[in-house]
Amino acid sequence: MEQELARFRPISVRQLRDGSFEHSGLDYANINLEHGNVHITRRTGTWRKKPVPEWALSDRKLCELIVCFFEARVGWRRDQPGTLKERLDRAVRFLQGFAPERNLALDLLCGEYVARKRYAETMPECAERCAALEREIETKDTGLRFSSSPITPGVVLRAVHLYHRMRMDCVEVGRLCGLKPPHVRKLLHSLEQVWQRRLAAKYASKLA
């Protein structure tokens, strides 16, 4: 029985690049041997190396950060005129305007992939190029879906709420938000970077 448990590894912990930890939600206290059976009760929770950022726990700071985040995606490094809603709507419209160009670039990559895939089995260089195209197409497709979606601000808000306030891991957040786990980690990291560049000093001066 112990060998079977070790083979399936129900108890495991893995550190992610952002410093958090993913685990199965189990420890040895959850495993009870009774009459030859194994009864496992799943526990939820995620232990993280880094503390929850202050902007994730303040609605006002989070709203302003999301606006600055989308302005940064457009390429605007300074606060734009208008209310937060006006600034957010303006940034989203600009991002949606990039979608046709990105769609065209994605179509060209897909066309090249289909053409080279026919010779991938007989020509090693085509196989290598196809592998590179798969990664590039996946990256561009995810970025296009994220930047052109009209509900993108809501997705960002939901991801922050689920990860930092509900303490879900990136896999669960991605499943509920329609994103892949690496994209969730990249999104949260980008938010922290925007906070440090544009808002951290502003709120630090208010406390001083």
Secondary structure, 3 states (H helix, E strand, C coil): CHHHHHHHCCCCEEECCCCEEEECCCCHHHEEEECCEEEECCCCCCCECCCCCHHHCCHHHHHHHHHHHHHHHHCCCCCCCCCHHHHHHHHHHHHHHCHHHHHHHHHHHHHHHHHHHCCCCCCHHHHHHHHHHHHHHHHHHHHHHHHHCCCHHHHHHHHHHHHHHCCCCHHHHHHHHCCCHHHHHHHHHHHHHHHHHHHHHHHHHHHC
